[in-house]
């Protein structure tokens, strides 16, 4: 059982294979160009978007402070250099990460005064090398 096809006599298998090979080569070349071009563009765009346009300059001076935690077993002490223009709340977040605590669980206190999170550190008379206590939120007033 066969089909009669008027093109059967003209089909050249070798020519077909050569044409197929050329087509494969063309596809490979186009594929390489398509892959390189978008990758290079996206890489350039990514670098451009991560470059800061302006540098944020905060006022104040850098001081080294010791933070002492009275939370949990034993007393722990960490030294941290901070800008006294930073808000107490921002410093508290950093200190919470240092000690592995939740910032809502403690307050910062210096010289018997509980620091307000919305004030800058410079509002409190803290000198270089001074101790700041982390006191449990249930005790602080």
OpenMM code with the backbone's topology and positions (N, CA, C; nanometers):
from openmm import Vec3, app, unit

residues = "UNK UNK UNK UNK UNK UNK UNK UNK UNK UNK UNK UNK UNK UNK UNK UNK UNK UNK UNK UNK UNK UNK UNK UNK UNK UNK UNK UNK UNK UNK UNK UNK UNK UNK UNK UNK UNK UNK UNK UNK UNK UNK UNK UNK UNK UNK UNK UNK UNK UNK UNK UNK UNK UNK UNK UNK UNK UNK UNK UNK UNK UNK UNK UNK UNK UNK UNK UNK UNK UNK UNK UNK UNK UNK UNK UNK UNK UNK UNK UNK UNK UNK UNK UNK UNK UNK UNK UNK UNK UNK UNK UNK UNK UNK UNK UNK UNK UNK UNK UNK UNK UNK UNK UNK UNK UNK UNK UNK UNK UNK UNK UNK UNK UNK UNK UNK UNK UNK UNK UNK UNK UNK UNK UNK UNK UNK UNK UNK UNK UNK UNK UNK UNK UNK UNK UNK UNK UNK UNK UNK UNK".split()
positions = [
    Vec3(0.0845, -0.1154, 0.0000),
    Vec3(0.0000, 0.0000, 0.0000),
    Vec3(0.0904, 0.1234, 0.0000),
    Vec3(0.0750, 0.2053, -0.0972),
    Vec3(0.1586, 0.3231, -0.1103),
    Vec3(0.0768, 0.4388, -0.1614),
    Vec3(0.1340, 0.5539, -0.1454),
    Vec3(0.0689, 0.6748, -0.1938),
    Vec3(0.1413, 0.7238, -0.3162),
    Vec3(0.0650, 0.7670, -0.4082),
    Vec3(0.1266, 0.8246, -0.5265),
    Vec3(0.1510, 0.9717, -0.4991),
    Vec3(0.2720, 1.0137, -0.5145),
    Vec3(0.3077, 1.1525, -0.4897),
    Vec3(0.3873, 1.2021, -0.6089),
    Vec3(0.3453, 1.3098, -0.6671),
    Vec3(0.4122, 1.3587, -0.7847),
    Vec3(0.5523, 1.4109, -0.7517),
    Vec3(0.5848, 1.4368, -0.6240),
    Vec3(0.7160, 1.4894, -0.5860),
    Vec3(0.8152, 1.3797, -0.5476),
    Vec3(0.7744, 1.2551, -0.5402),
    Vec3(0.8620, 1.1458, -0.4987),
    Vec3(0.9863, 1.1365, -0.5854),
    Vec3(0.9724, 1.1588, -0.7119),
    Vec3(1.0852, 1.1426, -0.8023),
    Vec3(1.1875, 1.2541, -0.7837),
    Vec3(1.1460, 1.3717, -0.7360),
    Vec3(1.2352, 1.4863, -0.7265),
    Vec3(1.3033, 1.4985, -0.5900),
    Vec3(1.2662, 1.4206, -0.4916),
    Vec3(1.3210, 1.4303, -0.3564),
    Vec3(1.4648, 1.3819, -0.3536),
    Vec3(1.5567, 1.4689, -0.3028),
    Vec3(1.6974, 1.4336, -0.2908),
    Vec3(1.7318, 1.4331, -0.1425),
    Vec3(1.7570, 1.3183, -0.0885),
    Vec3(1.7793, 1.3033, 0.0555),
    Vec3(1.9047, 1.3767, 0.1012),
    Vec3(2.0105, 1.3722, 0.0229),
    Vec3(2.1348, 1.4395, 0.0599),
    Vec3(2.1147, 1.5912, 0.0650),
    Vec3(2.0436, 1.6450, -0.0313),
    Vec3(2.0153, 1.7890, -0.0327),
    Vec3(1.9299, 1.8281, 0.0879),
    Vec3(1.8357, 1.7421, 0.1216),
    Vec3(1.7508, 1.7672, 0.2389),
    Vec3(1.8340, 1.7729, 0.3666),
    Vec3(1.9257, 1.6782, 0.3841),
    Vec3(2.0121, 1.6744, 0.5014),
    Vec3(2.1004, 1.7989, 0.5096),
    Vec3(2.1527, 1.8461, 0.3966),
    Vec3(2.2357, 1.9666, 0.3954),
    Vec3(2.1543, 2.0897, 0.4351),
    Vec3(2.0324, 2.0976, 0.3809),
    Vec3(1.9456, 2.2102, 0.4154),
    Vec3(1.9109, 2.2100, 0.5645),
    Vec3(1.8866, 2.0915, 0.6156),
    Vec3(1.8544, 2.0777, 0.7578),
    Vec3(1.9736, 2.1187, 0.8443),
    Vec3(2.0937, 2.0811, 0.8040),
    Vec3(2.2140, 2.1169, 0.8780),
    Vec3(2.2349, 2.2690, 0.8781),
    Vec3(2.2128, 2.3342, 0.7634),
    Vec3(2.2236, 2.4800, 0.7556),
    Vec3(2.1228, 2.5479, 0.8475),
    Vec3(2.0026, 2.4970, 0.8463),
    Vec3(1.8972, 2.5527, 0.9312),
    Vec3(1.9355, 2.5416, 1.0785),
    Vec3(1.9888, 2.4259, 1.1204),
    Vec3(2.0343, 2.4064, 1.2579),
    Vec3(2.1438, 2.5072, 1.2937),
    Vec3(2.2402, 2.5294, 1.2021),
    Vec3(2.3480, 2.6250, 1.2279),
    Vec3(2.2938, 2.7664, 1.2433),
    Vec3(2.2011, 2.8039, 1.1571),
    Vec3(2.1405, 2.9367, 1.1658),
    Vec3(2.0665, 2.9550, 1.2980),
    Vec3(1.9955, 2.8526, 1.3387),
    Vec3(1.9225, 2.8605, 1.4655),
    Vec3(2.0181, 2.8759, 1.5831),
    Vec3(2.1286, 2.8008, 1.5808),
    Vec3(2.2270, 2.8093, 1.6897),
    Vec3(2.2877, 2.9492, 1.6971),
    Vec3(2.3225, 3.0082, 1.5819),
    Vec3(2.3789, 3.1433, 1.5806),
    Vec3(2.2795, 3.2440, 1.6367),
    Vec3(2.1556, 3.2343, 1.5930),
    Vec3(2.0535, 3.3269, 1.6416),
    Vec3(2.0274, 3.3087, 1.7903),
    Vec3(2.0308, 3.1842, 1.8364),
    Vec3(2.0076, 3.1554, 1.9777),
    Vec3(2.1165, 3.2195, 2.0629),
    Vec3(2.2434, 3.2088, 2.0200),
    Vec3(2.3538, 3.2669, 2.0954),
    Vec3(2.3408, 3.4184, 2.1016),
    Vec3(2.3041, 3.4825, 1.9912),
    Vec3(2.2870, 3.6277, 1.9896),
    Vec3(2.1729, 3.6689, 2.0813),
    Vec3(2.0622, 3.5965, 2.0762),
    Vec3(1.9461, 3.6295, 2.1588),
    Vec3(1.9772, 3.6151, 2.3065),
    Vec3(2.0585, 3.5160, 2.3416),
    Vec3(2.0897, 3.4921, 2.4822),
    Vec3(2.1867, 3.5971, 2.5338),
    Vec3(2.2887, 3.6331, 2.4579),
    Vec3(2.3892, 3.7283, 2.5034),
    Vec3(2.3324, 3.8685, 2.5199),
    Vec3(2.2579, 3.9136, 2.4225),
    Vec3(2.2114, 4.0511, 2.4237),
    Vec3(2.1219, 4.0852, 2.5431),
    Vec3(2.0150, 4.0100, 2.5713),
    Vec3(1.9318, 4.0443, 2.6874),
    Vec3(2.0060, 4.0307, 2.8197),
    Vec3(2.0977, 3.9326, 2.8294),
    Vec3(2.1723, 3.9132, 2.9534),
    Vec3(2.2582, 4.0355, 2.9820),
    Vec3(2.3283, 4.0854, 2.8783),
    Vec3(2.4143, 4.2011, 2.8972),
    Vec3(2.3323, 4.3233, 2.9364),
    Vec3(2.2171, 4.3424, 2.8753),
    Vec3(2.1336, 4.4568, 2.9071),
    Vec3(2.0808, 4.4478, 3.0500),
    Vec3(2.0328, 4.3306, 3.0890),
    Vec3(1.9761, 4.3190, 3.2233),
    Vec3(2.0841, 4.3362, 3.3298),
    Vec3(2.2068, 4.2908, 3.3011),
    Vec3(2.3161, 4.3064, 3.3963),
    Vec3(2.3497, 4.4540, 3.4134),
    Vec3(2.3557, 4.5295, 3.3027),
    Vec3(2.3831, 4.6722, 3.3117),
    Vec3(2.2731, 4.7441, 3.3876),
    Vec3(2.1483, 4.7113, 3.3594),
    Vec3(2.0365, 4.7756, 3.4277),
    Vec3(2.0391, 4.7457, 3.5766),
    Vec3(2.0739, 4.6216, 3.6119),
    Vec3(2.0773, 4.5832, 3.7530),
    Vec3(2.1823, 4.6642, 3.8277),
    Vec3(2.2984, 4.6827, 3.7667),
    Vec3(2.4046, 4.7585, 3.8309),
    Vec3(2.3631, 4.9039, 3.8463),
    Vec3(2.2994, 4.9590, 3.7437),
    Vec3(2.2570, 5.0982, 3.7515),
    Vec3(2.1543, 5.1203, 3.8626),
    Vec3(2.0618, 5.0275, 3.8804),
    Vec3(1.9565, 5.0472, 3.9791),
    Vec3(2.0067, 5.0315, 4.1223),
    Vec3(2.1188, 4.9634, 4.1406),
    Vec3(2.1694, 4.9434, 4.2756),
    Vec3(2.2675, 5.0522, 4.3184),
    Vec3(2.3003, 5.1418, 4.2301),
    Vec3(2.3921, 5.2493, 4.2635),
    Vec3(2.3139, 5.3628, 4.3286),
    Vec3(2.3492, 5.3996, 4.4505),
    Vec3(2.2744, 5.5079, 4.5149),
    Vec3(2.2976, 5.6406, 4.4439),
    Vec3(2.1923, 5.7178, 4.4308),
    Vec3(2.2037, 5.8461, 4.3622),
    Vec3(2.2570, 5.9539, 4.4549),
    Vec3(2.2234, 5.9450, 4.5822),
    Vec3(2.2730, 6.0427, 4.6786),
    Vec3(2.3190, 5.9710, 4.8045),
    Vec3(2.4082, 6.0332, 4.8729),
    Vec3(2.4559, 5.9783, 5.0000),
    Vec3(2.3861, 6.0523, 5.1127),
    Vec3(2.3285, 5.9758, 5.2040),
    Vec3(2.2582, 6.0367, 5.3167),
    Vec3(2.3606, 6.0720, 5.4243),
    Vec3(2.3635, 6.1970, 5.4584),
    Vec3(2.4578, 6.2432, 5.5609),
    Vec3(2.3773, 6.2807, 5.6850),
    Vec3(2.4057, 6.2116, 5.7942),
    Vec3(2.3351, 6.2432, 5.9184),
    Vec3(2.4278, 6.3254, 6.0067),
    Vec3(2.3687, 6.4153, 6.0811),
    Vec3(2.4484, 6.4988, 6.1693),
    Vec3(2.4923, 6.4220, 6.2919),
    Vec3(2.5831, 6.4780, 6.3641),
    Vec3(2.6279, 6.4148, 6.4878),
    Vec3(2.7692, 6.3635, 6.4770),
    Vec3(2.8155, 6.3097, 6.5881),
    Vec3(2.9510, 6.2554, 6.5922),
    Vec3(2.9452, 6.1083, 6.6317),
    Vec3(3.0493, 6.0361, 6.5968),
    Vec3(3.0548, 5.8936, 6.6306),
    Vec3(3.1134, 5.8777, 6.7707),
    Vec3(3.0455, 5.7933, 6.8479),
    Vec3(3.0938, 5.7619, 6.9825),
    Vec3(3.0836, 5.6114, 7.0041),
    Vec3(3.1700, 5.5602, 7.0872),
    Vec3(3.1673, 5.4180, 7.1237),
    Vec3(3.0956, 5.4040, 7.2569),
    Vec3(2.9961, 5.3161, 7.2577),
    Vec3(2.9145, 5.2955, 7.3774),
    Vec3(2.9115, 5.1466, 7.4088),
    Vec3(2.9039, 5.1155, 7.5366),
    Vec3(2.8879, 4.9767, 7.5804),
    Vec3(2.7413, 4.9534, 7.6147),
    Vec3(2.6846, 4.8525, 7.5546),
    Vec3(2.5454, 4.8144, 7.5835),
    Vec3(2.5485, 4.6914, 7.6720),
    Vec3(2.4844, 4.7014, 7.7878),
    Vec3(2.4829, 4.5911, 7.8833),
    Vec3(2.3410, 4.5376, 7.8975),
    Vec3(2.3261, 4.4075, 7.8722),
    Vec3(2.1948, 4.3449, 7.8812),
    Vec3(2.1774, 4.2775, 8.0161),
    Vec3(2.0676, 4.3117, 8.0801),
    Vec3(2.0319, 4.2462, 8.2065),
    Vec3(1.9182, 4.1468, 8.1827),
    Vec3(1.8906, 4.1204, 8.0564),
    Vec3(1.7816, 4.0297, 8.0192),
    Vec3(1.8382, 3.8898, 8.0014),
    Vec3(1.7731, 3.7936, 8.0643),
    Vec3(1.8175, 3.6544, 8.0534),
    Vec3(1.9240, 3.6227, 8.1554),
    Vec3(1.9744, 3.4991, 8.1479),
    Vec3(2.0759, 3.4569, 8.2456),
    Vec3(2.2111, 3.5235, 8.2180),
    Vec3(2.2709, 3.5743, 8.3217),
    Vec3(2.4031, 3.6358, 8.3082),
    Vec3(2.3967, 3.7748, 8.2476),
    Vec3(2.5035, 3.8463, 8.2666),
    Vec3(2.5134, 3.9814, 8.2146),
    Vec3(2.5973, 3.9775, 8.0874),
    Vec3(2.5488, 4.0407, 7.9808),
    Vec3(2.6227, 4.0443, 7.8550),
    Vec3(2.6524, 4.1887, 7.8199),
    Vec3(2.7704, 4.2121, 7.7632),
    Vec3(2.8102, 4.3479, 7.7295),
    Vec3(2.8676, 4.3506, 7.5880),
    Vec3(2.8228, 4.4477, 7.5074),
    Vec3(2.8709, 4.4626, 7.3700),
    Vec3(2.9090, 4.6084, 7.3456),
    Vec3(3.0193, 4.6278, 7.2746),
    Vec3(3.0612, 4.7631, 7.2391),
    Vec3(3.0096, 4.7935, 7.0985),
    Vec3(2.9598, 4.9151, 7.0794),
    Vec3(2.9051, 4.9546, 6.9506),
    Vec3(2.9413, 5.1007, 6.9257),
    Vec3(2.9886, 5.1293, 6.8062),
    Vec3(3.0157, 5.2672, 6.7676),
    Vec3(2.8934, 5.3194, 6.6941),
    Vec3(2.8374, 5.4290, 6.7439),
    Vec3(2.7148, 5.4848, 6.6874),
    Vec3(2.7325, 5.6328, 6.6593),
    Vec3(2.6450, 5.6844, 6.5746),
    Vec3(2.6398, 5.8277, 6.5487),
    Vec3(2.5363, 5.8850, 6.6448),
    Vec3(2.5738, 5.9850, 6.7218),
    Vec3(2.4792, 6.0358, 6.8219),
    Vec3(2.3641, 6.1144, 6.7594),
    Vec3(2.3650, 6.1319, 6.6277),
    Vec3(2.2528, 6.1929, 6.5581),
    Vec3(2.1440, 6.0924, 6.5236),
    Vec3(2.1735, 5.9632, 6.5389),
    Vec3(2.0746, 5.8579, 6.5111),
    Vec3(1.9664, 5.8554, 6.6185),
    Vec3(1.8484, 5.8130, 6.5760),
    Vec3(1.7382, 5.7999, 6.6713),
    Vec3(1.7626, 5.6818, 6.7649),
    Vec3(1.7178, 5.6959, 6.8875),
    Vec3(1.7317, 5.5887, 6.9872),
    Vec3(1.6626, 5.4614, 6.9368),
    Vec3(1.5478, 5.4758, 6.8691),
    Vec3(1.4756, 5.3595, 6.8162),
    Vec3(1.5570, 5.2814, 6.7142),
    Vec3(1.6314, 5.3532, 6.6287),
    Vec3(1.7161, 5.2863, 6.5301),
    Vec3(1.8323, 5.2126, 6.5972),
    Vec3(1.8909, 5.2752, 6.6961),
    Vec3(2.0003, 5.2126, 6.7711),
    Vec3(1.9480, 5.0898, 6.8449),
    Vec3(1.8275, 5.1023, 6.8981),
    Vec3(1.7653, 4.9910, 6.9709),
    Vec3(1.7465, 4.8699, 6.8788),
    Vec3(1.7081, 4.8936, 6.7538),
    Vec3(1.6927, 4.7836, 6.6561),
    Vec3(1.8253, 4.7110, 6.6361),
    Vec3(1.9321, 4.7873, 6.6214),
    Vec3(2.0652, 4.7284, 6.6019),
    Vec3(2.1080, 4.6490, 6.7241),
    Vec3(2.0865, 4.7058, 6.8414),
    Vec3(2.1233, 4.6386, 6.9664),
    Vec3(2.0415, 4.5103, 6.9834),
    Vec3(1.9141, 4.5150, 6.9453),
    Vec3(1.8289, 4.3945, 6.9534),
    Vec3(1.8878, 4.2824, 6.8687),
    Vec3(1.9372, 4.3174, 6.7499),
    Vec3(2.0008, 4.2168, 6.6637),
    Vec3(2.1291, 4.1630, 6.7269),
    Vec3(2.2062, 4.2497, 6.7897),
    Vec3(2.3306, 4.2063, 6.8553),
    Vec3(2.3055, 4.1026, 6.9647),
    Vec3(2.2026, 4.1263, 7.0434),
    Vec3(2.1736, 4.0394, 7.1568),
    Vec3(2.0703, 3.9307, 7.1248),
    Vec3(2.0160, 3.9316, 7.0048),
    Vec3(1.9156, 3.8312, 6.9673),
    Vec3(1.7845, 3.8498, 7.0411),
    Vec3(1.7434, 3.9749, 7.0586),
    Vec3(1.6213, 4.0063, 7.1324),
    Vec3(1.5191, 4.0742, 7.0411),
    Vec3(1.3968, 4.0773, 7.0877),
    Vec3(1.2907, 4.1526, 7.0204),
    Vec3(1.2952, 4.2945, 7.0769),
    Vec3(1.3017, 4.3968, 6.9905),
    Vec3(1.3099, 4.5345, 7.0403),
    Vec3(1.1930, 4.5746, 7.1306),
    Vec3(1.0810, 4.5096, 7.1175),
    Vec3(0.9651, 4.5422, 7.2022),
    Vec3(0.9826, 4.4903, 7.3448),
    Vec3(1.0789, 4.4025, 7.3662),
    Vec3(1.0969, 4.3407, 7.4976),
    Vec3(1.1852, 4.4205, 7.5933),
    Vec3(1.2476, 4.5282, 7.5458),
    Vec3(1.3370, 4.6032, 7.6349),
    Vec3(1.3371, 4.7520, 7.6005),
    Vec3(1.3920, 4.8292, 7.6921),
    Vec3(1.4144, 4.9731, 7.6734),
    Vec3(1.5620, 5.0002, 7.6980),
    Vec3(1.6094, 5.1123, 7.6450),
    Vec3(1.7465, 5.1545, 7.6711),
    Vec3(1.7442, 5.2585, 7.7818),
    Vec3(1.8388, 5.2477, 7.8725),
    Vec3(1.8434, 5.3375, 7.9868),
    Vec3(1.9873, 5.3796, 8.0145),
    Vec3(2.0032, 5.5073, 8.0469),
    Vec3(2.1358, 5.5580, 8.0819),
    Vec3(2.1213, 5.6569, 8.1970),
    Vec3(2.1988, 5.6375, 8.3015),
    Vec3(2.1940, 5.7265, 8.4176),
    Vec3(2.0583, 5.7281, 8.4855),
    Vec3(1.9868, 5.6155, 8.4810),
    Vec3(1.8563, 5.6057, 8.5456),
    Vec3(1.7427, 5.6642, 8.4628),
    Vec3(1.7713, 5.7099, 8.3414),
    Vec3(1.6695, 5.7684, 8.2547),
    Vec3(1.6396, 5.6708, 8.1401),
    Vec3(1.5097, 5.6404, 8.1230),
    Vec3(1.4682, 5.5555, 8.0113),
    Vec3(1.4606, 5.6419, 7.8862),
    Vec3(1.5302, 5.6010, 7.7821),
    Vec3(1.5391, 5.6802, 7.6589),
    Vec3(1.4149, 5.6619, 7.5725),
    Vec3(1.3692, 5.7726, 7.5153),
    Vec3(1.2537, 5.7717, 7.4261),
    Vec3(1.3018, 5.7390, 7.2847),
    Vec3(1.2350, 5.6449, 7.2179),
    Vec3(1.2790, 5.5965, 7.0879),
    Vec3(1.2734, 5.7009, 6.9773),
    Vec3(1.1914, 5.8036, 6.9933),
    Vec3(1.1775, 5.9034, 6.8862),
    Vec3(1.2805, 6.0168, 6.8960),
    Vec3(1.3585, 6.0170, 7.0028),
    Vec3(1.4611, 6.1200, 7.0212),
    Vec3(1.5953, 6.0729, 6.9670),
    Vec3(1.6767, 6.1680, 6.9203),
    Vec3(1.8129, 6.1301, 6.8821),
    Vec3(1.8971, 6.1033, 7.0071),
    Vec3(1.9994, 6.0246, 6.9917),
    Vec3(2.0863, 5.9898, 7.1041),
    Vec3(2.1512, 6.1153, 7.1635),
    Vec3(2.1732, 6.2163, 7.0818),
    Vec3(2.2374, 6.3403, 7.1285),
    Vec3(2.1526, 6.4167, 7.2302),
    Vec3(2.0234, 6.3842, 7.2409),
    Vec3(1.9380, 6.4484, 7.3420),
    Vec3(1.9762, 6.4050, 7.4843),
    Vec3(2.0499, 6.2978, 7.4948),
    Vec3(2.0922, 6.2460, 7.6249),
    Vec3(2.2416, 6.2733, 7.6393),
    Vec3(2.2835, 6.3073, 7.7575),
    Vec3(2.4249, 6.3395, 7.7792),
    Vec3(2.5053, 6.2106, 7.7934),
    Vec3(2.5390, 6.1551, 7.6781),
    Vec3(2.6136, 6.0292, 7.6759),
    Vec3(2.7516, 6.0576, 7.6176),
    Vec3(2.8532, 6.0170, 7.6917),
    Vec3(2.9901, 6.0394, 7.6457),
    Vec3(3.0502, 5.9087, 7.5934),
    Vec3(3.1593, 5.9250, 7.5250),
    Vec3(3.2301, 5.8110, 7.4672),
    Vec3(3.2714, 5.7116, 7.5766),
    Vec3(3.2403, 5.5840, 7.5567),
    Vec3(3.2777, 5.4796, 7.6521),
    Vec3(3.1766, 5.4555, 7.7623),
    Vec3(3.0633, 5.5239, 7.7587),
    Vec3(2.9618, 5.5105, 7.8636),
    Vec3(2.8813, 5.3810, 7.8453),
    Vec3(2.8194, 5.3353, 7.9559),
    Vec3(2.7351, 5.2146, 7.9537),
    Vec3(2.5878, 5.2548, 7.9368),
    Vec3(2.5184, 5.1804, 7.8535),
    Vec3(2.3735, 5.1942, 7.8387),
    Vec3(2.3139, 5.0569, 7.8715),
    Vec3(2.2137, 5.0575, 7.9562),
    Vec3(2.1516, 4.9312, 7.9996),
    Vec3(2.0322, 4.8946, 7.9123),
    Vec3(2.0176, 4.7675, 7.8883),
    Vec3(1.8961, 4.7130, 7.8265),
    Vec3(1.8138, 4.6592, 7.9416),
    Vec3(1.7005, 4.7209, 7.9649),
    Vec3(1.6166, 4.6764, 8.0765),
    Vec3(1.4851, 4.6205, 8.0218),
    Vec3(1.4349, 4.5151, 8.0846),
    Vec3(1.3090, 4.4551, 8.0361),
    Vec3(1.1967, 4.5589, 8.0316),
    Vec3(1.1116, 4.5486, 7.9312),
    Vec3(1.0012, 4.6439, 7.9124),
    Vec3(0.9047, 4.6426, 8.0309),
    Vec3(0.8906, 4.5311, 8.0991),
    Vec3(0.7974, 4.5231, 8.2126),
    Vec3(0.8471, 4.6015, 8.3334),
    Vec3(0.9775, 4.6259, 8.3412),
    Vec3(1.0352, 4.6983, 8.4545),
    Vec3(1.0429, 4.8471, 8.4268),
    Vec3(1.0687, 4.8846, 8.3018),
    Vec3(1.0917, 5.0251, 8.2666),
    Vec3(0.9643, 5.1067, 8.2880),
    Vec3(0.9826, 5.2319, 8.3254),
    Vec3(0.8678, 5.3176, 8.3489),
    Vec3(0.8616, 5.4344, 8.2573),
] * unit.nanometer
topology = app.Topology()
chain = topology.addChain("A")
for resn in residues:
    res = topology.addResidue(resn, chain)
    for name in ("N", "CA", "C"):
        topology.addAtom(name, app.Element.getBySymbol(name[0]), res)
